Structures are given as C-alpha cells and as structure tokens.
Amino acid sequence: MATVNFSVPDEVKAAFDRTFKGKNKSAVIAELMRQAVNEAKLKQRREEIFRSLTESQSKRPSLSDAELRAIRRSGRP
C-alpha cells in the first residue's frame, strides 16, 4: 500500500471531512482517485476516436451541392 501526501485548500479539507465524517477517508480518496483515472482514460479514448473520425473524413469522397441535389431528385417520383 502506498502513502500519498498532497496539499489542498483548507476549505476543501473541511468540506471533505464534513461530508465523509465517520467514513474511511483513505478508502474514499482511493475510490475518487480510481474514478479520476477512469475518467481521464475515457476522455483520452474519446479524443482518439474523434481524431480518427475527423482524419478519415477528408479521405471520404465528397460531392458538390449540385451533385447532391441531382441524386436527391433522381430518387424522388
């Protein structure tokens, strides 16, 4: 088990102590850290997916407005 030392503003510590009074604060902090790691990984994955989608967008064939209108009209009765 690792020990972590960090500083937080006094009002944050006071609010934390009030909110989690009677709880195992080490367990609460560990769970919050797990959540932060998972959220950071999810954010990174979303950014990678977005980057991949937008990069591949330029490789897709594109049509002019006139070509799109013609295609739309050809499918209508």
Steps between C-alpha positions, in 0.01 A plus 500: 500500500639840402483820699413823319561851632340801335374843598145623457334828593374509859137545393520190278639291786232630738222423250648155436520426872138611552371307202681176580483514878513149648621350170835346418650807335787303348248275325300803382813667360608175332158465333507863387847444354376189315211701358736779390728250324204335324359838393840608365532175302148540363570861399820394325319218317224738388760746369675220309170387347408858406844554344470175306154587371593852396822386330316237297239759403741663257557162329131446427369594158323833497229627271415850391166658591383456142590128504316449829189677369505286185527180704215607728279584204575172321360299792171691510195405298 
